[in-house]
Amino acid sequence: MHWLKQLTTSWHKAKLQRPELAMMFEPPPSERWVTIDCEMTGLNPRKHHLLSVAAIHINDNMIDTGKGLHLVCRPPIMPDADTIVIHGLRAAEVENGMNYDEMLALLLPFIANRPIVGFCPQIDIAFLNPLTKAYMGAPLPNQVIDVRQLYARQMGGLVQGAFDQSCHLNNIMAHYDIPELGAHDAYNDAIMTAMAFMHLR
């Protein structure tokens, strides 16, 4: 299946509309990752919208919080104030947030060709990929690493293909004595995911 992945990557690269992002299709660097966390108005990418994205580099054994990104977006349909507050954002922040193209112009070069690390990142990628495809002509080509899967493999938490409740991020944090920074905040979640990954990789 490796040849199929290479073929798909080559096809997507040929569709690239922004040559400055060609580096995203290069082989990933050694011992370099990027953790990503998104906050959305809901979990269905067909009817909900992205509110904020956080991304933090991991370089070797260091989490580079000093140069991380936390980007607040203005969705095409403004959510109600209660939805915004859940994510630690203010309505004014979202109202004055950047549009999705502005967000991607900062996020994609930051991601570059690093593997993406997240907690259940498939949901984040499901929201990002349609935006990325519209922006650069191709979805994210990066390898994606799920901290939940790493933990499940290490702890034997897979039961008949389903994840055990012990694979929840809070339980992973408690297992490794990682401090709780506050949930439903994209930047905090990205940091906590990075710390969990450091224990699991």
C-alpha angles and dihedrals in degrees: 000000000000090000090053091053090049091049092049092048091050091049092050091046089053088055093051112131096187112059091190088070095055088106088072088073095053120105110280119262121251117261093359124118139157124218116213133191128177132195117209139180088247142337101266110090090198094065108011130072142222116258104175142355129204126191130180130183123233112202114187103304097344131093105211101213091158093072101034126131128235110178123183116205134201107227120217089250117039112232122222119273093253091060092050095049091056088067096049092253130126123232090239091055092054093042089055095037124125123267119252095260091053090049093050092048087064101032102049098054087046091054092042109156097328119127110257116237121196146144105259087342093176088085093051091047091049088060096040100045099066090049092046092048091051091047103045104011096251139065122249107294095196127120109254122216121195113208089201091060092047091053093045091053092048095047100034090244097149114104116183091330095309125109117247117234088247087075091071112121093242090057092047089051092050092047091058097035091244112165117249109241098183128285129245091038112113096213095046091046091051091052093047091048090051091051091050090049091052089059094045105041 
